[in-house]
Amino acid sequence: MGPVDVEQAEAALVERYPRLVRIAYLVLPPTLGRNRRVLTAHALVQRALPRRRVPGPAVPGARRPEDAVDPGYAYVRGEVLRQALVAGLPLRRAALPRRAQLPPLLPQVWGLRLFPRAGGADELALDQLLSRLSAPARAAYVLRGLERQGDAEVLRVLASVGAEDPESALAELAALEEEPGSEPVGEPGGEPGARPGERPERVAEQAGPGRSASGGSGGSAGPRLSGASLLESAEFDPCTLQARPGDLLRRRQHGRAALVGAVALLVCGALLGLPGDGWGRNGAAAPSYARNPAAEAALDPAKVKRVSPAVWPGAVRRDFSVWPARGELAGDADLLRRALAVWARPGGAVESSATPGTPVGPPMGPPQLLFAGRVDAARVVLFHDGLRIVRYAEPVEGGAGAGLDFARADAAEGPGATAVVVTRAAGNVRYLTAPWVTGASVRDLLMPGKEPWRLGRDARGVTDAVPSPALAKECARWNTLELTDDSGGRLLGDLGELLPARLLWGAPDAPVDATGRDARAAWARTACQLTTVVGQGVRSVQAWRFARQTLPEGAGRATWVCTRAETWRGTGSRVLAQFLPPDRKAPAALASRAQDAPACGAREPRVLAGALWQAPGGGWYVLAAGGPDVASVEVRGGVTARAEGPVLAAKAAAGARADLSATLEDGRRMPALR
């Protein structure tokens, strides 16, 4: 081999990169694991490039047929083998580790584990055989089977890369050949009649899957050890890879530990950087971990506020602030201490949830205790801190599985403070009712003509279990909670949160509880649309019949209903315009929807919606309807029409699209809800 330039070695490395990486992967010890073997193989090949011109031998020897033709490739291959042999050496305490023995700095893959594609039974047997060989023997095997080198060239290459006792490596391969059921290991002369030292014309002519060394159909139980096709299979191709995630739980734990360590380091650095006197970065504030009397009082179970049962009958307002502390565990200081501690510092095993817009920080002061008792198989504690309802739950048996839920309850008064969810289990829900509630029942919104059935409550105010529609997969029934007190009845719906939403009916400026006949009839056809606002922090849902319309072709009289969901946080309201066909058993069809729109609300009690409708006779029409103060409706685009009054019906083609607008009685223009 003559002198090798850096450019010549680089060209050989780039051109034969997949083959060089395959050689490194096969020679590396299988104990590294497939992911690290892949990255290490790529690193060894990328580090094989010389830094300067490499001189060749003073007296070059005669070239053999099996010698590498390209000196640059021969040099890079030798460097790869040299580093791969070093990587297989065990680490010793007395000696410093060499670079090839350490995990590679580059390339690196974060968050994924890479490994070649899985092969068949022959590849698995070959991989097991390679794991039994020493590093020099694996190198000899690869030079024989993959590089098609004779024994003399194998010995020369192994000696040039620093392998200890190359003859022992060949002897190790020979010992495997003598085992029962094994094929000739890497012998280049695998065809019948081949002379010693003669290699086949093509790699595929060597013994491979389904072929024996004699050329017949393989009947041996052992793997086809001399098959170059196995060495060139996808099982040993570190350039064609599959990706899988790593240990996600361990990564999360390490990430949290690193974050905590970084925060602690920053805090310590800030404390060390403070001057002896004068103002620091935070002014007159105490260090981050200094004791604070107000914060400690918020976590003291002895300072938890407890309201007497005699307060609420004479209170001016009826809200959570006058709820008495109830439950047989209201005096359990250990339970309250655990609940307050988890509230302030929830651990990684705590299942926590919060409605949108609800802060999840620690209590701002000693909270008010609403309930502490055993419900089903859990110990439940309910707190109120003026802004939030906080629910803590832990299993009665065992110490794992604690839960923490937050829900906004600011300005909750009267009907908004009549019930709180205590538990959810097996698709059922239990409520804790206000002390002024005199009766509780369950009404199915989808069956408006059916009388509600009585819901039992115990002495603490906890109801019996009720199937929750928020947890159901299908809208087969929609159970609501109907509560009565001295001011009348309230209808509440479970939307998957701590506080049930109040269901209302009527115009935006004067809604009432949806307990009347007309309200129940409309809600029966629109209740299934409540699934679109589950888990959104909804405070109340109001339905309003804003128009009636006589349909073309004598199809009957339809109804238009606008449904508006208001949230506790003020933003995030949703508006749905629904079309109710004349058939009273048919559910409502969603015509349009909007997010954070003022339509159908107290600030903008107007709405305009439209839909494409097919008559029983087969004709298609564009239908539109607006509120009572709409003077005319106009449609343009795929259909052009105008009608005086709040409703419009225009002949159209199937799939037609049009833009709606309306003129109000005061002359202003109003677009359609969207």
Secondary structure, 3 states (H helix, E strand, C coil): CCCECHHHHHHHHHHCHHHHHHHHHHHCCHHHCHHHHHHHHHHHHHCCCCCCCECCCCCCCCCCCCCCCCHHHHHHHHHHHHHHHHHCCCCCCCCCCCHHHCCCCCCCCCCEEEEECCCCHHHHHHHHHHHHCCHHHHHHHHHHHCCCCCHHHHHHHHHHCCCCCHHHHHHHHHHHHCCCCCCCCCCCCCCCCCCCCCCCCCHHHCCCCCECCCCCECCCCCCCCCCHHHHCCHHHCCCCEEEEECCHHHHHHHHHHHHHHHHHHHHHHHHHHCCCCCCECCECCCCCCCCCHHHHHHCCHHHCECCCCCCHHHCCCCEHHHCCCECCCCCCHHHHHHHHHHHHCCCCCCEEEECCCCCCCCCCCCCEEEEEEEECCEEEEEEECCCEEEEEEEECCCCCCCEEEEEECCCCEHHHHCEEEEEEECCEEEEEECCCCCEEEEEECCCCCCCCEECCECCCCEECCEECHHHCCCCCCCEEEEEEECCEEEEEECCCCCCCEEEEECCCCCCEECCCHHHHHHHHHHHHHHHHHCCCCEEEEEEEEEEEEECHHHCCEEEEEEEEEEECCCCCCEEEEEEECCCCCCCCEEEEEEECCCECCCCECCCEEEEEEECCCCCEEEEEEECCCEEEEEEEECCCEEEECCEEEEEECCCCCEEEEEEECCCCEEECCC
